[in-house]
């Protein structure tokens, strides 16, 4: 018969350095995974921001191309009272409003070079008041899209 052996601590617990080595590797892999995941999320966030910026730029460029058409319809409505033209002009402006475009009211306001460009100055009662809008100013989602062209009064 075999003589029973007494188990020592080394027999019960495997080599401690080996376990520690595997745990360290596990932590390294976990940290590398978390860094890679964070990098991916940052990249995804940057790409979404870039995509939105490009979308906004294209939208702004298309709207800038359409504003002269609206100006032409406004000019045409001065010379004719065609209900069809008024309907098209109104629906066109409504479509631009749906995109975030709105007209900036300038007439009667104090002249502000941030929102308007003075194309003429005439003698008037008050100084620096806009008395006529030659070309309307527009904003896109609260940011200036196009300066207005205005006639400004100057006192004597």
C-alpha positions as CSV (number, residue, x, y, z in Angstrom):
1,X,0.0,0.0,0.0
2,X,0.9,3.5,-0.7
3,X,1.7,5.7,2.1
4,X,-0.6,8.8,2.2
5,X,1.2,12.0,1.4
6,X,0.6,15.2,3.1
7,X,-0.4,18.0,0.8
8,X,1.5,21.2,1.2
9,X,0.5,24.7,0.3
10,X,2.3,24.4,-3.0
11,X,0.2,21.3,-3.9
12,X,-3.1,23.1,-3.1
13,X,-2.4,26.4,-4.9
14,X,-0.7,26.3,-8.3
15,X,2.3,28.5,-8.8
16,X,1.4,32.1,-7.8
17,X,3.7,33.8,-10.3
18,X,1.9,31.9,-13.2
19,X,-1.6,33.2,-12.0
20,X,-0.3,36.7,-11.6
21,X,1.2,36.6,-15.0
22,X,-2.1,35.5,-16.6
23,X,-4.0,38.1,-14.6
24,X,-1.7,40.8,-15.8
25,X,-2.2,39.7,-19.4
26,X,-5.9,39.7,-18.9
27,X,-5.7,43.3,-17.5
28,X,-3.6,44.4,-20.5
29,X,-6.1,42.9,-23.0
30,X,-9.0,44.5,-21.2
31,X,-7.2,47.9,-21.2
32,X,-6.4,47.6,-24.9
33,X,-10.0,46.7,-25.6
34,X,-11.3,49.7,-23.7
35,X,-8.8,52.0,-25.4
36,X,-9.9,50.6,-28.8
37,X,-13.5,51.0,-27.9
38,X,-13.0,54.6,-26.8
39,X,-11.0,55.4,-30.0
40,X,-13.9,53.9,-32.1
41,X,-16.5,56.0,-30.3
42,X,-14.4,59.1,-30.7
43,X,-14.0,58.4,-34.4
44,X,-17.7,57.8,-34.8
45,X,-18.5,61.1,-33.0
46,X,-16.0,63.0,-35.2
47,X,-17.4,61.4,-38.3
48,X,-21.0,62.3,-37.3
49,X,-19.9,65.9,-36.7
50,X,-18.1,66.1,-40.0
51,X,-21.1,64.6,-41.8
52,X,-23.4,67.2,-40.2
53,X,-21.0,70.0,-41.0
54,X,-20.9,68.9,-44.7
55,X,-24.7,68.6,-44.7
56,X,-25.0,72.2,-43.4
57,X,-22.5,73.5,-45.9
58,X,-24.3,71.9,-48.8
59,X,-27.6,73.2,-47.5
60,X,-26.3,76.7,-47.2
61,X,-24.8,76.6,-50.7
62,X,-28.0,75.4,-52.3
63,X,-30.0,78.1,-50.4
64,X,-27.6,80.8,-51.5
65,X,-28.2,79.7,-55.1
66,X,-32.0,79.9,-54.6
67,X,-32.2,83.3,-53.0
68,X,-31.7,85.2,-56.3
69,X,-34.7,83.3,-57.6
70,X,-36.7,84.6,-54.7
71,X,-35.4,88.1,-55.3
72,X,-36.5,87.9,-58.9
73,X,-40.0,86.7,-57.9
74,X,-40.2,89.6,-55.5
75,X,-39.2,92.1,-58.2
76,X,-41.7,90.6,-60.6
77,X,-44.5,90.9,-58.1
78,X,-43.9,94.7,-58.0
79,X,-44.8,95.0,-61.7
80,X,-47.6,92.5,-61.9
81,X,-50.4,91.4,-59.6
82,X,-50.6,87.8,-60.9
83,X,-52.1,85.6,-58.2
84,X,-50.1,82.6,-59.6
85,X,-46.8,84.4,-59.1
86,X,-47.9,85.4,-55.5
87,X,-48.8,81.8,-54.8
88,X,-45.5,80.4,-56.1
89,X,-43.5,83.1,-54.2
90,X,-45.3,82.3,-51.0
91,X,-44.9,78.5,-51.3
92,X,-41.2,79.0,-52.3
93,X,-40.6,81.1,-49.1
94,X,-42.5,78.5,-47.0
95,X,-40.2,75.8,-48.4
96,X,-37.2,78.0,-47.4
97,X,-38.7,78.6,-43.9
98,X,-39.0,74.8,-43.5
99,X,-35.3,74.6,-44.1
100,X,-34.6,77.2,-41.4
101,X,-34.4,80.3,-43.6
102,X,-36.0,83.5,-42.4
103,X,-36.0,87.1,-43.6
104,X,-34.4,89.7,-41.4
105,X,-36.5,92.8,-41.1
106,X,-34.4,95.8,-41.8
107,X,-36.6,98.7,-42.9
108,X,-37.0,101.4,-40.2
109,X,-34.2,99.8,-38.1
110,X,-31.0,101.4,-37.0
111,X,-28.3,100.6,-39.6
112,X,-26.1,97.7,-38.5
113,X,-23.1,96.8,-40.8
114,X,-23.2,93.3,-39.3
115,X,-26.6,92.7,-41.0
116,X,-26.7,95.1,-43.9
117,X,-24.7,96.9,-46.5
118,X,-25.4,100.5,-47.3
119,X,-25.6,101.0,-51.0
120,X,-26.8,104.6,-50.8
121,X,-27.1,107.4,-48.3
122,X,-29.8,110.1,-48.6
123,X,-30.6,113.2,-46.5
124,X,-33.3,112.4,-44.0
125,X,-34.8,113.4,-40.6
126,X,-32.8,110.8,-38.6
127,X,-29.2,109.7,-38.8
128,X,-28.4,106.1,-39.6
129,X,-31.9,104.8,-40.2
130,X,-32.7,102.3,-42.9
131,X,-35.3,103.9,-45.1
132,X,-35.4,101.4,-48.0
133,X,-34.4,97.8,-48.5
134,X,-32.9,97.2,-52.0
135,X,-32.1,93.5,-51.3
136,X,-33.5,91.5,-48.4
137,X,-31.3,90.0,-45.7
138,X,-31.8,86.4,-44.7
139,X,-30.6,84.2,-41.8
140,X,-30.3,80.4,-41.6
141,X,-31.2,78.9,-38.2
142,X,-30.4,82.3,-36.5
143,X,-27.1,82.8,-38.3
144,X,-26.7,85.5,-41.0
145,X,-26.9,84.0,-44.4
146,X,-26.9,87.1,-46.6
147,X,-26.4,90.8,-45.8
148,X,-29.2,93.1,-46.9
149,X,-28.6,96.0,-49.3
150,X,-30.2,99.1,-48.0
151,X,-30.6,102.9,-48.4
152,X,-29.6,104.7,-45.2
153,X,-30.7,108.2,-44.1
154,X,-28.2,110.8,-43.0
155,X,-29.1,114.0,-41.2
156,X,-27.8,117.3,-42.5
